């Protein structure tokens, strides 16, 4: 009997102590579920909105994008981005090579100046 009372008091105390943690976790989980429901509803409404907009403007189907390229980008946009990234990398490599060559030439000039200073 005493063991039962002690066990119940420990359980009651632990539930009071950790009750906020559990309720916070439940609230967070409910918030995440609500967020996912809202996002899926927004996507569905977004598709309806785009369809309505295309119907209102009477956009021909030949101007509508049927396939998307990599990462949801159109192919011309993706190719342009690849070109720009490659150009940036080439420019950085050229800058590093120029910096090394300039440093090499300056060290060579300083070395010659020291040699000329010692001779005279």
Order of alpha helices (4+ residues) and beta strands (2+ residues): alpha-alpha
